């Protein structure tokens, strides 16, 4: 998560982190000249507005994931005790802030594009009503509940807060959708597919060959002298059922009741549901992190990117924070655009692409064991003093929009 508004000083006045109105992306080592891989340092409302005039981007973004401010009223630091961002709004200013940016993002999405907005319980319902207006209530695809941390021992008189939420909307009906699956656990597999086929040893389950609803066509007629149960119809035409029976795919009970065999080896896995329990944020000393506050689980981002985009598609995160979306998109062969206004966020992203992440325990042990580095940024493309970037200090960036 990163904030698209300027942090404030002790007097409550905004601090100017970007001295120019123009916005510039950081040049990367492109895999080919047609790839879009950009990191913008600036207010995301200025960047999004400028991208409306970019023919390579406007109407061509397949997926947007954002982890915007939650309106917590607090200030956040990195694990190295550096100021990252402030999250202080009135309710009215927060909703205005989010609305302006969502309206721009809606225009940047392609017809088959979709957007995921990550929030906590504080603002998720306010923002859902807003997104119903902007994207259309018919394009609401669901709300994912994610377990974000392990159980808490709350001192307040309420239930432990271990979840947050992801609103999922499409631009239109023809959205990109690659259904995600999870692998079968042994326990679930044995319960769901309890039978072993004689001769082949294939594990299978038995399911009815009829479905609710009456039909006047072939699926509503007799098969093997039987009519489908009252108020139901055959799932397949009688000739198709004959073919399945000839292949041994119909199980006949002792009283002559037919069932269809569904084999485990034909299953893609367990379809993913809208409660995600396996994508906790930092939870042990070996978790690879950047040290940026509220950094999200990279495997969660990979699931979202693989589900709602294809290799080569353009992914946008205009609250880039630690750059998890950008790194996941790069590893999965997508194009990407990242935006953040914070010096610390931009420095973190550049350092992450150059050196990778390191285990959480190293922030205590002070042992620099970086992993998963990707040499995307050219050394000569760093703006200002390179040594300052390496140290995560303040950086000044030039401004430019590619046409």
C-alpha positions as CSV (number, residue, x, y, z in Angstrom):
1,X,0.0,0.0,0.0
2,X,1.1,3.5,-0.8
3,X,-0.5,6.9,-0.5
4,X,-1.2,9.0,-3.6
5,X,-1.4,12.2,-1.6
6,X,1.5,14.2,-0.1
7,X,2.6,13.5,3.5
8,X,2.2,16.3,6.0
9,X,4.7,18.0,8.3
10,X,4.4,18.6,12.0
11,X,2.3,21.7,11.3
12,X,-0.1,19.7,9.2
13,X,0.9,21.2,5.9
14,X,1.7,19.1,2.8
15,X,5.2,18.3,2.0
16,X,6.2,18.6,-1.6
17,X,8.1,15.4,-2.7
18,X,8.0,16.0,-6.4
19,X,9.1,19.5,-7.4
20,X,7.7,19.4,-10.9
21,X,4.2,18.8,-12.3
22,X,5.4,16.5,-15.1
23,X,5.8,12.9,-14.3
24,X,8.6,10.6,-15.4
25,X,8.8,6.9,-15.7
26,X,12.1,5.1,-14.9
27,X,13.5,3.5,-18.0
28,X,14.0,-0.3,-17.7
29,X,16.0,-2.9,-19.6
30,X,13.2,-3.9,-21.9
31,X,12.9,-7.5,-23.0
32,X,11.8,-6.1,-26.4
33,X,11.2,-2.6,-27.7
34,X,7.4,-3.0,-27.5
35,X,7.2,-3.8,-23.8
36,X,5.7,-1.3,-21.4
37,X,7.5,-1.4,-18.1
38,X,7.3,1.9,-16.3
39,X,7.8,3.2,-12.8
40,X,6.4,6.7,-12.3
41,X,7.3,8.9,-9.3
42,X,4.5,11.4,-8.8
43,X,0.9,12.0,-7.7
44,X,-1.1,9.2,-9.2
45,X,-3.9,11.5,-10.2
46,X,-1.5,13.4,-12.5
47,X,-0.1,10.2,-13.9
48,X,-3.5,8.6,-14.6
49,X,-4.7,11.8,-16.2
50,X,-1.6,11.9,-18.4
51,X,-2.0,8.3,-19.4
52,X,-5.4,9.0,-20.9
53,X,-3.6,10.7,-23.7
54,X,-1.1,7.7,-24.1
55,X,-2.4,5.6,-27.0
56,X,-0.2,2.7,-25.8
57,X,-2.0,2.6,-22.5
58,X,-5.5,4.2,-22.5
59,X,-8.1,1.4,-23.1
60,X,-5.4,-1.2,-23.1
61,X,-4.9,-2.0,-19.4
62,X,-6.1,-5.6,-18.7
63,X,-5.7,-5.6,-15.0
64,X,-5.6,-3.0,-12.2
65,X,-4.7,-4.0,-8.6
66,X,-4.5,-1.3,-6.0
67,X,-3.9,-1.3,-2.3
68,X,-4.9,2.3,-1.5
69,X,-5.0,4.1,1.9
70,X,-7.4,2.6,4.4
71,X,-8.1,5.9,6.2
72,X,-6.7,4.6,9.4
73,X,-5.7,8.0,10.7
74,X,-2.1,6.8,11.3
75,X,1.4,7.2,10.0
76,X,3.6,4.3,8.8
77,X,7.3,3.6,8.9
78,X,9.5,1.0,7.3
79,X,11.2,-1.7,9.3
80,X,14.3,0.6,9.2
81,X,12.2,3.3,10.9
82,X,12.0,5.6,7.9
83,X,8.8,7.5,7.2
84,X,6.8,5.8,4.4
85,X,3.4,7.6,4.3
86,X,0.6,9.2,6.2
87,X,-3.0,7.9,6.1
88,X,-5.0,10.8,7.5
89,X,-8.3,11.9,5.8
90,X,-11.7,13.0,6.8
91,X,-14.4,10.7,5.4
92,X,-15.4,13.3,2.8
93,X,-11.9,13.9,1.6
94,X,-11.1,10.2,1.5
95,X,-14.1,9.3,-0.7
96,X,-13.4,12.3,-3.0
97,X,-9.7,11.1,-3.2
98,X,-10.7,7.6,-4.1
99,X,-13.5,8.5,-6.5
100,X,-11.4,10.7,-8.7
101,X,-8.8,8.0,-9.2
102,X,-11.3,5.2,-9.7
103,X,-13.0,7.2,-12.5
104,X,-9.6,7.6,-14.3
105,X,-8.8,3.9,-13.8
106,X,-12.1,2.9,-15.3
107,X,-11.3,4.9,-18.5
108,X,-7.8,3.3,-18.7
109,X,-9.2,-0.3,-18.5
110,X,-9.8,-2.3,-21.7
111,X,-13.2,-3.7,-22.4
112,X,-12.0,-7.1,-21.1
113,X,-10.2,-5.6,-18.2
114,X,-10.9,-5.9,-14.4
115,X,-9.9,-4.2,-11.2
116,X,-9.1,-5.4,-7.7
117,X,-9.3,-2.9,-4.8
118,X,-7.8,-4.1,-1.5
119,X,-9.3,-2.5,1.6
120,X,-10.1,-3.2,5.3
121,X,-13.5,-3.1,7.0
122,X,-13.1,0.6,7.7
123,X,-13.8,1.7,4.1
124,X,-14.7,-1.3,2.0
125,X,-18.4,-0.8,2.1
126,X,-18.2,2.9,1.3
127,X,-15.9,2.2,-1.7
128,X,-18.2,-0.7,-2.9
129,X,-21.1,1.7,-3.2
130,X,-18.9,4.1,-5.1
131,X,-17.6,1.3,-7.4
132,X,-21.2,0.2,-8.1
133,X,-21.8,3.7,-9.5
134,X,-18.5,3.9,-11.5
135,X,-18.2,0.4,-12.9
136,X,-21.9,-0.7,-12.7
137,X,-23.4,-2.9,-10.1
138,X,-23.8,-5.6,-12.8
139,X,-20.0,-5.7,-13.1
140,X,-19.4,-6.5,-9.5
141,X,-17.8,-9.9,-9.6
142,X,-17.3,-10.5,-5.9
143,X,-15.6,-9.6,-2.6
144,X,-12.7,-11.7,-1.5
145,X,-12.1,-12.1,2.2
146,X,-8.5,-12.7,3.0
147,X,-7.0,-13.9,6.2
148,X,-4.2,-11.3,6.7
149,X,-2.5,-12.5,9.9
150,X,-2.6,-15.1,12.6
151,X,-5.0,-14.9,15.5
152,X,-4.8,-11.9,17.8
153,X,-5.3,-11.5,21.6
154,X,-7.4,-8.4,21.5
155,X,-7.7,-6.2,24.6
156,X,-10.6,-4.4,23.1
157,X,-14.2,-5.6,23.5
158,X,-14.5,-7.0,20.0
159,X,-13.5,-10.0,17.8
160,X,-9.9,-10.3,16.6
161,X,-9.3,-8.5,13.4
162,X,-7.6,-11.0,11.1
163,X,-9.2,-10.3,7.7
164,X,-9.3,-7.7,5.0
165,X,-11.2,-7.5,1.7
166,X,-10.6,-7.3,-2.1
167,X,-13.4,-5.8,-4.3
168,X,-13.4,-7.4,-7.7
169,X,-15.1,-5.6,-10.7
170,X,-14.9,-6.0,-14.4
171,X,-15.2,-3.3,-17.1
172,X,-17.7,-5.3,-19.1
173,X,-19.0,-8.9,-19.5
174,X,-16.2,-10.1,-21.7
175,X,-13.5,-9.9,-19.0
176,X,-10.4,-12.1,-19.0
177,X,-10.9,-15.0,-16.6
178,X,-8.6,-17.9,-16.1
179,X,-10.3,-19.9,-13.4
180,X,-7.9,-20.6,-10.5
181,X,-7.7,-24.0,-8.9
182,X,-6.0,-25.4,-5.7
183,X,-4.5,-28.8,-5.5
184,X,-6.6,-31.6,-3.8
185,X,-5.5,-32.4,-0.3
186,X,-5.4,-36.1,0.5
187,X,-8.3,-35.7,3.0
188,X,-10.5,-33.8,0.6
189,X,-9.6,-36.1,-2.3
190,X,-10.5,-39.3,-0.4
191,X,-13.8,-37.7,0.7
192,X,-14.7,-36.3,-2.7
193,X,-13.6,-39.2,-4.9
194,X,-14.1,-42.3,-2.6
195,X,-14.3,-45.1,-5.3
196,X,-11.7,-47.0,-7.2
197,X,-12.6,-48.4,-10.7
198,X,-11.9,-52.1,-11.1
199,X,-9.5,-52.9,-13.9
200,X,-8.1,-49.3,-14.2
201,X,-7.5,-48.3,-10.6
202,X,-8.8,-44.8,-11.4
203,X,-10.3,-42.9,-8.5
204,X,-13.8,-41.5,-9.2
205,X,-17.0,-40.2,-7.7
206,X,-20.6,-40.9,-8.6
207,X,-23.0,-38.1,-9.6
208,X,-26.6,-37.9,-10.8
209,X,-27.1,-37.9,-14.6
210,X,-30.2,-35.6,-14.3
211,X,-30.6,-31.9,-13.4
212,X,-33.5,-29.7,-12.2
213,X,-35.9,-28.4,-14.8
214,X,-38.2,-30.0,-17.4
215,X,-37.3,-30.2,-21.1
216,X,-39.4,-30.9,-24.2
217,X,-36.5,-32.1,-26.3
218,X,-34.5,-35.3,-26.2
219,X,-33.2,-34.8,-22.7
220,X,-36.9,-34.9,-21.5
221,X,-37.6,-38.3,-23.1
222,X,-37.0,-41.9,-21.9
223,X,-33.6,-43.5,-21.8
224,X,-33.3,-47.3,-21.3
225,X,-37.0,-47.3,-20.5
226,X,-36.7,-44.7,-17.8
227,X,-38.0,-41.2,-17.6
228,X,-35.9,-38.6,-15.6
229,X,-37.3,-37.9,-12.1
230,X,-40.3,-35.6,-11.9
231,X,-39.3,-32.0,-12.5
232,X,-35.9,-32.9,-13.9
233,X,-34.3,-33.8,-17.2
234,X,-31.3,-35.8,-18.3
235,X,-28.0,-33.9,-18.4
236,X,-27.2,-35.5,-21.7
237,X,-29.2,-36.7,-24.7
238,X,-30.0,-40.5,-24.7
239,X,-27.6,-41.2,-27.5
240,X,-24.8,-39.5,-25.6
241,X,-25.7,-41.5,-22.5
242,X,-25.5,-44.7,-24.5
243,X,-21.9,-43.7,-25.6
244,X,-20.9,-43.0,-22.0
245,X,-22.3,-46.3,-20.9
246,X,-20.5,-48.2,-23.6
247,X,-17.2,-46.6,-22.3
248,X,-18.0,-47.8,-18.8
249,X,-18.6,-44.2,-17.5
250,X,-22.1,-45.0,-16.1
251,X,-22.3,-46.8,-12.8
252,X,-25.4,-48.9,-12.3
253,X,-26.5,-49.6,-8.7
254,X,-28.0,-52.9,-7.5
255,X,-31.5,-51.5,-8.0
256,X,-30.7,-50.3,-11.6
257,X,-30.2,-46.6,-10.7
258,X,-27.6,-45.0,-13.1
259,X,-24.9,-42.6,-11.9
260,X,-22.2,-40.9,-13.9
261,X,-18.5,-41.6,-13.0
262,X,-16.4,-38.4,-12.6
263,X,-12.7,-39.2,-12.5
264,X,-10.2,-37.5,-10.3
265,X,-7.5,-37.5,-13.0
266,X,-9.8,-35.3,-15.1
267,X,-10.1,-32.7,-12.5
268,X,-8.1,-29.4,-12.6
269,X,-8.2,-29.2,-8.8
270,X,-10.5,-27.5,-6.4
271,X,-12.0,-24.3,-7.8
272,X,-10.8,-21.3,-5.7
273,X,-13.6,-19.7,-3.6
274,X,-13.8,-16.2,-2.2
275,X,-12.2,-16.8,1.2
276,X,-8.4,-16.9,1.0
277,X,-6.7,-18.4,4.0
278,X,-3.2,-19.0,2.6
279,X,-1.9,-15.5,1.8
280,X,-1.0,-14.0,5.1
281,X,1.3,-11.0,5.2
282,X,4.6,-11.4,7.0
283,X,4.3,-14.2,9.4
284,X,7.7,-15.7,10.1
285,X,11.4,-14.7,10.2
286,X,12.1,-16.4,6.8
287,X,9.4,-14.5,4.8
288,X,11.1,-12.4,2.1
289,X,10.2,-8.8,2.4
290,X,11.4,-5.3,1.5
291,X,10.7,-3.7,5.0
292,X,8.0,-1.4,3.5
293,X,4.9,-1.2,5.7
294,X,1.7,-3.1,4.7
295,X,3.7,-5.0,2.0
296,X,1.3,-7.7,0.5
297,X,1.9,-11.4,-0.1
298,X,3.5,-11.8,-3.5
299,X,1.8,-15.2,-4.1
300,X,-1.6,-13.5,-3.6
301,X,-0.7,-11.0,-6.3
302,X,0.4,-13.8,-8.6
303,X,-2.9,-15.5,-8.2
304,X,-4.8,-12.3,-9.1
305,X,-2.5,-11.6,-12.1
306,X,-2.7,-15.2,-13.5
307,X,-6.5,-15.2,-13.0
308,X,-7.3,-11.9,-14.6
309,X,-4.6,-11.4,-17.3
310,X,-2.6,-13.3,-19.9
311,X,1.1,-13.2,-20.6
312,X,2.0,-10.0,-22.3
313,X,-1.1,-8.1,-20.9
314,X,-0.7,-4.7,-19.2
315,X,-1.0,-4.6,-15.4
316,X,-1.3,-1.3,-13.5
317,X,-0.8,-0.5,-9.9
318,X,-1.0,3.2,-9.1
319,X,-0.4,2.8,-5.3
320,X,2.7,0.7,-5.9
321,X,4.2,0.9,-2.4
322,X,6.9,-1.8,-2.2
323,X,6.3,-2.9,-5.8
324,X,4.9,-6.3,-5.1
325,X,2.4,-6.1,-8.0
326,X,5.2,-5.0,-10.4
327,X,7.6,-7.8,-9.4
328,X,4.8,-10.4,-9.7
329,X,3.8,-9.0,-13.1
330,X,7.4,-9.1,-14.3
331,X,7.9,-12.7,-13.1
332,X,4.7,-13.8,-14.9
333,X,5.6,-12.2,-18.2
334,X,3.2,-9.3,-18.1
335,X,3.8,-5.7,-19.0
336,X,3.3,-3.3,-16.1
337,X,3.0,0.3,-14.9
338,X,3.7,1.4,-11.3
339,X,3.0,4.7,-9.7
340,X,3.8,6.1,-6.3
341,X,4.3,9.6,-4.9
342,X,6.6,8.6,-2.0
343,X,10.4,8.9,-2.1
344,X,10.6,5.8,0.2
345,X,8.3,3.7,-2.0
346,X,10.2,4.6,-5.2
347,X,13.6,3.9,-3.6
348,X,12.2,0.6,-2.2
349,X,10.9,-0.6,-5.6
350,X,14.2,0.3,-7.4
351,X,16.2,-1.5,-4.7
352,X,13.9,-4.5,-4.8
353,X,14.3,-4.9,-8.6
354,X,18.1,-4.5,-8.2
355,X,18.7,-6.6,-5.1
356,X,15.5,-8.6,-4.5
357,X,13.9,-9.0,-1.1
358,X,15.5,-10.4,2.1
359,X,14.1,-12.5,5.0
360,X,12.3,-10.6,7.7
361,X,14.7,-11.8,10.4
362,X,17.5,-10.0,8.7
363,X,16.0,-6.7,9.8
364,X,16.7,-7.8,13.3
365,X,20.0,-9.7,12.6
366,X,21.2,-7.0,10.2
367,X,22.5,-9.7,7.8
368,X,22.1,-8.6,4.1
369,X,20.9,-11.9,2.5
370,X,19.0,-10.5,-0.5
371,X,17.2,-12.9,-2.8
372,X,15.2,-12.9,-6.1
373,X,17.0,-10.0,-7.7
374,X,16.1,-8.9,-11.2
375,X,18.4,-6.5,-13.1
376,X,15.7,-4.4,-14.8
377,X,16.9,-0.9,-14.1
378,X,20.0,0.4,-15.8
379,X,22.6,2.0,-13.4
380,X,23.0,4.9,-15.8
381,X,19.2,5.6,-15.7
382,X,19.2,6.4,-11.9
383,X,18.4,10.1,-11.4
384,X,20.5,12.0,-8.9
385,X,23.2,10.5,-6.7
386,X,23.2,6.7,-7.1
387,X,24.7,6.2,-3.7
388,X,21.7,7.9,-2.1
389,X,19.3,5.5,-3.9
390,X,21.3,2.5,-2.6
391,X,20.9,3.9,0.9
392,X,17.2,4.5,0.4
393,X,17.6,8.2,1.1
394,X,15.6,11.0,-0.6
395,X,15.8,11.0,-4.4
396,X,14.8,13.7,-6.9
397,X,13.4,12.5,-10.2
398,X,13.1,14.2,-13.5
399,X,9.7,14.3,-15.1
400,X,8.5,13.0,-18.5
401,X,5.7,11.1,-20.2
402,X,6.5,8.8,-23.0
403,X,4.4,9.4,-26.2
